[in-house]
């Protein structure tokens, strides 16, 4: 950072620390999903795939849930690990309106790998897995489970 002075070094250090600050990667639009958006919040992490019929049926319910209560954030993860344009195209084709993470947060959240789809994980505001919801879910069912866990 030679030639940038003290303020430049501070700014550079802040940028480096911010980049290491636990951001969640990018979404299906290529937008960075920041730690500030998700950390300390209840999350519903849903795994889906294009070939999964029940996933397709469940997506409108998840869209409705994502639009109904900002205290519970809905995040999607493509089971097949699609990235970039492939992920954007698949999410658009299925009508997904909620955030889809390009990077699987399973390791970060200590989520088990499910062999069945769809599967959703309810994560509390401390980052602890509270419920595993296997099979097609409804907005009302998820909200009832979330309310019971809070």
trRosetta pair geometry for C-beta under 8 A, 3 or more apart (Angstrom, degrees):
i j d omega theta_ij theta_ji phi_ij phi_ji
1 4 4.7 -74 176 42 85 127
1 8 5.4 171 -179 121 112 105
1 9 4.7 135 107 -92 155 75
1 12 5.1 -136 -94 10 134 162
3 8 7.8 -31 96 67 53 166
4 7 7.5 -118 151 76 83 67
4 8 2.5 -120 151 111 110 164
4 9 6.4 143 92 -42 109 63
4 12 7.2 83 103 -28 157 126
5 8 5.2 100 57 11 66 104
5 9 7.2 -125 108 -5 37 91
6 9 5.7 -57 -150 36 33 110
6 10 6.3 32 154 -19 68 105
7 10 5.7 -53 -147 36 33 111
7 11 6.3 32 154 -17 66 106
8 11 5.7 -54 -145 39 30 110
8 12 6.1 32 154 -19 65 107
9 12 5.6 -54 -145 38 30 113
9 13 6.2 31 155 -19 65 105
10 13 5.8 -54 -147 37 29 110
10 14 6.3 31 153 -21 64 106
11 14 5.6 -54 -147 35 31 112
11 15 6.4 31 154 -19 64 104
12 15 5.8 -54 -149 35 31 111
12 16 6.4 29 154 -16 64 106
13 16 5.7 -56 -149 38 32 111
13 17 6.2 28 156 -15 67 108
14 17 5.9 -56 -144 41 29 108
14 18 6.0 33 155 -23 64 108
15 18 5.6 -53 -144 36 29 114
15 19 6.4 30 156 -21 63 104
16 19 5.8 -55 -151 33 30 111
16 20 6.6 12 155 -4 64 109
17 20 5.8 -67 -148 47 33 101
17 21 6.1 59 147 -56 66 99
18 21 5.1 -36 -148 -2 33 128
18 23 8.0 44 158 -38 69 115
19 23 7.3 -52 -150 8 39 124
21 35 5.5 -121 128 16 93 144
22 35 4.2 68 92 -87 96 138
22 39 6.9 60 113 -65 134 134
23 32 5.8 -22 -175 -179 142 106
23 33 6.6 139 -178 84 85 55
23 34 5.2 -52 -119 -124 95 48
23 35 5.4 -98 -84 -28 43 82
24 33 4.1 -48 68 96 111 109
24 34 7.2 6 15 68 89 2
24 35 6.8 143 -29 -76 83 55
24 37 7.8 -89 13 64 126 110
24 38 5.9 39 -37 25 143 150
24 101 6.0 -78 150 -123 110 124
24 103 6.9 -170 164 63 60 113
24 105 6.4 -20 -150 -86 102 119
24 108 7.8 -145 -121 65 80 174
25 32 7.5 -142 138 -139 20 62
25 33 6.2 7 68 40 54 102
25 101 5.8 86 69 -166 118 93
25 102 5.3 -132 143 60 126 91
25 103 3.5 160 -48 13 164 120
26 29 7.9 -127 171 71 95 54
26 30 5.3 -10 178 -152 136 34
26 31 6.2 142 -154 68 82 29
26 32 5.7 -51 -96 -90 73 45
26 33 6.7 148 -127 -2 19 84
26 101 7.9 130 84 -152 34 56
26 102 5.0 13 73 12 80 131
26 103 7.6 92 33 -9 58 95
27 30 7.3 -55 67 12 62 16
27 31 5.2 -10 37 58 105 86
27 33 5.4 98 -46 -49 95 111
27 99 4.9 -84 -120 -156 134 86
27 100 5.8 107 -164 62 81 55
27 101 6.3 -55 -105 -94 62 39
27 102 6.8 -173 -122 -21 11 86
28 87 5.1 -137 -121 131 83 101
28 88 4.8 140 173 -95 87 60
28 91 4.4 -22 -142 19 163 160
28 92 7.9 176 152 -36 135 78
28 96 7.3 99 1 91 165 125
28 99 7.6 178 9 -161 92 46
28 100 4.2 42 -37 60 115 112
28 102 7.2 155 -75 -63 45 83
29 88 6.7 102 -87 -112 38 111
30 84 7.8 36 -83 -130 97 58
30 88 7.7 -17 -30 -68 86 129
33 37 6.0 -102 -171 61 71 142
33 38 6.7 38 160 -23 104 127
33 99 6.3 103 -102 -174 132 140
33 101 6.4 -74 23 -105 156 89
34 37 4.9 108 64 -3 78 99
34 38 7.5 170 91 9 48 87
35 38 6.5 -84 -149 53 33 87
35 39 4.7 18 176 -19 81 124
36 39 6.8 -33 -93 34 19 102
37 41 7.9 -55 142 9 48 145
37 73 7.7 113 150 -116 87 160
38 41 5.7 -108 -162 42 41 117
38 43 6.5 34 -161 -80 102 126
38 73 6.2 -117 -118 71 80 162
38 75 7.6 31 -118 -60 133 136
39 127 7.8 -16 -138 -64 70 110
40 125 5.4 18 -176 -174 45 94
41 71 7.2 -163 -154 -171 94 46
41 72 7.8 161 165 -116 96 26
41 73 5.4 53 127 -2 135 118
41 125 5.8 -17 -123 -116 7 83
42 71 6.3 34 37 145 114 75
42 72 4.8 -43 97 -109 113 70
42 73 7.1 155 88 19 57 72
42 122 7.3 -8 -174 -172 99 82
42 123 6.8 162 -159 86 51 61
42 124 5.9 -30 -108 -138 81 38
42 125 5.5 -45 -54 -57 65 78
42 146 6.6 97 160 -151 148 113
42 150 7.5 -47 -77 -85 150 105
43 72 7.4 155 -101 -165 16 63
43 73 5.2 -28 -110 69 69 93
43 74 7.9 142 -163 -96 61 20
43 75 5.9 -6 -167 7 109 117
43 109 7.9 -105 76 -109 141 145
43 121 7.9 14 107 98 94 85
43 122 7.6 163 87 -155 53 39
43 123 4.2 -4 59 56 98 111
44 62 7.7 -154 110 -135 130 97
44 65 7.2 -25 48 132 156 141
44 72 6.0 39 -16 168 106 105
44 73 7.2 -170 25 91 71 44
44 74 5.0 -20 67 -109 106 66
44 75 7.0 167 82 27 52 68
44 120 5.5 3 -179 -179 93 120
44 121 7.3 162 -156 77 47 44
44 122 5.7 -14 -104 -101 75 65
44 123 7.6 -170 -77 20 27 78
44 142 6.3 27 -116 -168 153 132
44 146 7.6 -64 -66 -77 114 123
45 75 5.0 -19 -109 73 68 105
45 76 7.9 150 -161 -100 53 16
45 77 6.3 20 -179 -8 95 117
45 105 6.4 -116 -125 62 146 121
45 109 6.8 170 -12 45 160 169
45 111 6.9 -94 85 -82 145 156
45 120 6.5 158 79 -157 44 64
45 121 4.6 -11 57 54 100 97
45 123 6.4 41 -8 -11 108 119
46 58 7.6 -164 -162 126 139 130
46 62 5.9 -54 -9 -116 169 148
46 74 6.7 2 -1 -168 118 91
46 75 7.0 167 23 86 72 49
46 76 5.2 -33 73 -108 95 65
46 77 7.1 171 85 23 43 74
46 118 6.4 -1 -169 -177 96 118
46 119 7.6 167 -148 91 54 41
46 120 4.4 -19 -97 -101 75 95
47 76 7.8 131 -98 -164 22 62
47 77 5.1 -33 -101 73 69 97
47 78 7.7 73 -154 -175 66 6
47 79 4.9 83 172 -76 102 90
47 114 6.5 171 51 47 149 122
47 117 6.1 -108 110 -116 96 97
47 118 6.5 168 79 -155 66 67
47 119 5.1 5 45 60 111 85
47 120 7.4 -165 16 -80 68 46
48 52 6.2 -144 -163 57 63 134
48 55 4.0 132 -144 -161 90 129
48 58 7.6 -151 -102 72 116 118
48 59 7.1 66 -126 -78 157 99
48 76 5.9 -30 18 -157 118 109
48 77 7.5 139 22 70 70 47
48 78 6.5 -49 74 -111 73 49
48 79 6.4 -144 84 -16 20 99
48 94 7.3 145 144 157 141 169
48 96 7.8 173 66 -85 157 133
48 117 6.6 119 -124 -167 34 123
48 118 5.7 -4 -95 -114 72 107
49 52 4.4 96 61 -11 87 110
49 55 6.0 145 43 7 54 167
49 78 6.7 93 -98 -164 59 71
49 79 4.2 -56 -58 44 104 120
49 80 5.5 94 -124 -22 106 102
49 117 5.7 1 14 179 105 176
50 55 8.0 -90 -79 86 10 136
50 80 7.6 -41 15 10 91 139
50 90 5.3 -97 -66 -147 117 111
50 93 7.2 22 -123 87 113 129
50 94 6.7 -134 -110 -58 71 119
52 55 3.6 63 97 3 116 119
52 56 6.8 169 95 -16 65 80
52 79 7.4 76 -26 18 137 145
52 117 4.4 -70 -118 110 151 129
52 118 6.2 124 145 -58 144 76
53 56 5.8 -56 -155 31 34 111
53 57 6.6 28 153 -14 67 106
54 57 5.5 -54 -146 39 39 113
54 58 6.0 39 155 -23 69 110
54 117 7.1 165 68 122 105 73
54 118 5.6 -132 110 -1 101 96
54 135 6.7 -70 168 -162 156 59
54 136 4.1 -120 -171 -60 108 108
55 58 5.7 -61 -147 38 28 112
55 59 6.7 47 154 -44 63 95
55 94 7.6 -35 128 -149 99 144
55 117 5.7 -16 -56 153 116 113
55 118 4.5 133 -91 -67 76 110
55 136 7.9 -134 -66 -95 28 84
56 59 6.1 -36 -155 2 30 117
56 94 6.1 -123 -116 -140 76 101
57 60 7.7 -57 177 24 37 98
57 136 5.8 -9 86 -132 114 139
58 61 5.4 -64 -165 41 54 116
58 62 6.0 50 143 -21 83 106
58 118 5.3 -81 28 19 159 161
58 136 4.7 -152 -69 -141 109 80
58 137 5.9 61 -141 44 119 66
59 62 5.6 -56 -145 39 35 110
59 63 6.2 41 155 -23 68 102
59 94 5.5 -171 -87 156 168 104
59 95 5.9 120 128 77 135 93
59 96 5.8 -91 -153 -86 121 72
60 63 5.4 -48 -145 34 35 116
60 64 6.4 37 155 -19 65 103
60 95 7.1 3 -74 107 76 133
61 64 5.8 -53 -151 35 30 111
61 65 6.4 31 149 -19 63 106
61 137 6.4 -168 114 100 144 69
61 138 5.1 -118 -141 -140 142 43
61 139 4.7 -150 -168 -37 81 79
61 142 7.7 132 149 -1 111 125
62 65 5.4 -50 -145 37 35 114
62 66 6.2 38 154 -23 66 104
62 74 5.4 152 -175 -168 92 148
62 76 7.4 90 147 -73 152 104
62 96 7.7 -15 91 -132 123 82
62 98 6.0 -87 142 3 101 140
62 137 7.7 75 -67 76 87 105
62 139 7.6 -169 -72 -81 25 80
63 66 5.7 -54 -147 35 29 111
63 67 6.5 16 157 -9 62 111
63 95 7.1 -49 -55 133 148 95
63 96 7.1 -160 -75 -144 101 40
63 97 4.4 73 -132 34 105 115
63 98 6.3 -147 -102 -25 53 93
64 67 6.0 -67 -150 44 28 104
64 68 6.1 28 155 -31 65 118
64 139 4.7 -59 93 -75 115 148
65 68 5.8 -63 -142 30 28 114
65 69 7.3 -41 -174 32 63 93
65 72 7.2 -59 168 99 101 120
65 74 5.6 108 100 -60 106 139
65 139 4.5 -168 -64 -125 89 89
65 142 5.8 -1 -114 74 149 141
65 143 7.1 -159 -124 -52 102 93
66 73 7.6 37 -130 -158 81 45
66 74 4.0 -90 -83 36 95 130
66 97 6.4 180 75 94 140 94
66 98 3.8 -150 -89 -88 161 112
66 99 8.0 171 -142 8 137 71
67 97 7.2 1 -49 109 110 136
68 139 6.9 87 7 -168 151 128
68 143 7.8 -51 101 -80 139 131
69 72 5.2 35 100 30 111 95
69 143 7.3 115 6 -112 147 108
70 73 7.5 18 -168 -76 51 74
72 142 8.0 158 145 141 154 110
72 143 7.8 -166 26 -106 160 68
72 146 5.6 -20 -94 -146 148 158
73 99 7.5 -7 176 33 105 125
74 98 4.2 -54 98 -149 110 156
74 99 7.3 149 94 38 65 79
75 98 6.9 -138 -94 144 22 115
75 99 5.4 -34 -116 87 69 99
75 100 7.4 128 -174 -110 61 28
75 101 5.7 22 -178 -20 113 109
75 105 7.3 19 125 12 150 139
76 91 7.2 140 88 -117 148 110
76 96 5.9 -39 -8 -159 166 142
76 98 5.9 123 -19 89 103 104
76 99 6.8 180 23 99 80 46
76 100 3.9 -35 76 -105 108 79
76 101 7.0 180 80 14 51 69
77 100 7.0 159 -80 -160 26 73
77 101 5.5 -19 -92 57 81 99
77 104 5.4 84 -161 -117 133 71
77 105 6.9 -129 -79 19 137 82
77 106 7.8 134 171 -41 171 90
78 81 6.3 -148 98 -31 99 10
78 82 4.4 -45 118 32 163 95
78 87 5.9 -135 -13 -123 147 93
78 90 6.5 71 -110 93 135 146
78 91 7.8 -97 -65 -62 113 91
78 100 6.7 49 -35 -177 88 122
79 117 5.8 -60 -60 -84 158 138
81 104 7.1 -49 -103 -38 81 120
82 86 4.4 -129 -162 115 105 107
82 87 4.2 155 119 -78 100 72
82 90 5.6 69 88 14 173 146
83 86 6.3 45 58 51 45 106
83 87 5.5 -15 -141 -24 9 120
83 102 5.5 68 -130 -160 75 106
84 87 6.1 119 52 19 27 100
84 88 7.1 -55 145 -3 39 102
84 102 7.4 63 -42 -129 44 131
85 88 5.5 -54 -144 39 35 113
85 89 6.1 36 157 -21 68 107
86 89 5.9 -56 -146 37 27 111
86 90 6.3 24 157 -16 63 109
87 90 5.9 -58 -145 39 28 108
87 91 6.1 26 159 -17 65 110
87 100 6.5 -172 172 117 110 129
87 102 6.0 -156 16 -107 175 82
88 91 6.0 -58 -144 38 26 109
88 92 6.2 24 158 -17 63 110
89 92 5.9 -58 -147 38 27 109
89 93 6.2 28 155 -22 64 109
90 93 5.7 -54 -144 35 30 113
90 94 6.4 15 160 -7 64 110
91 94 6.2 -66 -149 45 27 101
91 96 4.2 -77 -165 52 82 125
91 100 4.9 -135 -100 4 139 155
92 95 7.5 37 -178 -73 32 29
92 96 7.4 -75 -63 41 24 82
96 100 5.9 49 131 -47 148 123
101 104 7.1 136 106 -89 116 25
101 105 6.1 21 103 -27 169 102
104 107 7.5 82 106 2 91 84
105 108 4.6 -61 -165 50 76 119
105 109 5.1 51 137 -7 99 111
105 111 7.2 70 102 3 74 129
106 109 6.4 -74 -140 52 21 91
106 110 7.8 48 168 -128 55 3
106 111 4.2 -98 -137 59 71 104
106 112 7.9 -107 -158 56 110 8
106 113 6.7 37 -157 -77 154 73
107 110 7.4 22 -170 -75 28 42
109 121 7.1 130 129 113 141 146
109 123 5.8 -66 -151 -104 130 143
109 127 6.4 -140 -124 -170 74 85
109 129 6.7 104 158 -62 98 94
110 129 6.7 -116 87 -18 90 119
111 121 5.3 -90 -123 -59 122 170
111 129 6.5 140 -99 -86 69 133
112 132 7.4 -17 44 -99 113 145
114 117 7.1 126 110 -71 120 57
114 119 4.1 67 41 -1 174 168
114 132 7.6 162 -80 -167 122 122
114 134 7.0 179 -145 -108 137 98
116 119 6.3 107 88 -52 74 112
116 134 6.0 49 86 -159 125 110
116 135 7.6 -12 135 -63 126 63
118 134 8.0 164 94 -160 52 41
118 135 6.8 53 61 178 74 11
118 136 6.1 83 37 -86 115 51
118 137 7.3 -101 95 3 125 89
119 132 6.7 -13 -170 -174 105 90
119 133 6.9 152 -161 82 53 56
119 134 5.3 -13 -110 -109 88 63
119 135 7.9 39 -88 -9 58 33
120 132 7.7 156 83 -160 47 45
120 133 4.4 -13 63 61 94 110
120 137 6.0 -48 16 -3 139 148
120 142 7.3 -31 104 -111 156 119
121 129 5.8 -52 -173 -132 114 100
121 131 7.3 166 -156 86 46 54
121 132 5.8 -17 -106 -107 74 66
121 133 7.4 -164 -76 21 26 79
122 129 7.4 101 75 -161 54 57
122 130 4.8 -62 103 66 99 99
122 131 4.1 21 37 49 121 96
122 132 7.8 -134 19 -64 78 26
122 133 6.7 71 -24 -18 100 110
122 142 7.7 171 -82 -157 116 86
122 145 6.3 -147 -51 125 160 118
122 146 6.3 -156 -143 -90 134 77
122 149 6.4 148 133 12 139 168
123 127 6.2 -10 178 -145 114 34
123 128 6.8 152 -158 71 68 30
123 129 5.9 -39 -101 -94 73 49
123 130 6.8 156 -115 7 18 89
124 127 7.2 -50 73 18 68 17
124 128 5.0 -7 40 56 109 86
124 130 5.1 90 -40 -41 98 124
124 149 6.9 -136 -83 146 103 120
129 132 7.2 18 176 -57 118 85
130 149 4.7 79 159 -156 145 143
131 145 5.6 -117 74 171 175 125
131 149 6.4 -112 -24 -70 116 143
133 137 5.3 31 150 -75 135 134
133 141 7.9 132 -147 127 136 112
133 142 7.0 -19 -86 -102 174 84
133 145 6.8 173 -80 45 125 178
137 141 5.4 -139 -164 81 81 123
137 142 5.3 71 159 -56 131 101
138 141 4.4 92 55 7 86 105
138 142 6.9 -156 87 -5 44 85
139 142 6.1 -60 -150 37 27 108
139 143 6.3 24 155 -17 64 110
140 143 5.8 -56 -145 39 30 111
140 144 6.3 31 156 -21 65 106
141 144 5.7 -53 -147 34 30 111
141 145 6.5 29 154 -17 64 105
142 145 5.7 -55 -150 37 32 111
142 146 6.1 33 152 -19 66 109
143 146 5.6 -55 -144 39 31 113
143 147 6.1 32 157 -20 66 105
144 147 5.8 -52 -144 36 28 110
144 148 6.4 29 155 -19 62 107
145 148 5.8 -58 -151 36 29 111
145 149 6.4 22 154 -16 64 110
146 149 5.9 -62 -149 38 30 108
146 150 6.4 30 156 -27 66 106
147 150 5.9 -53 -146 27 31 111
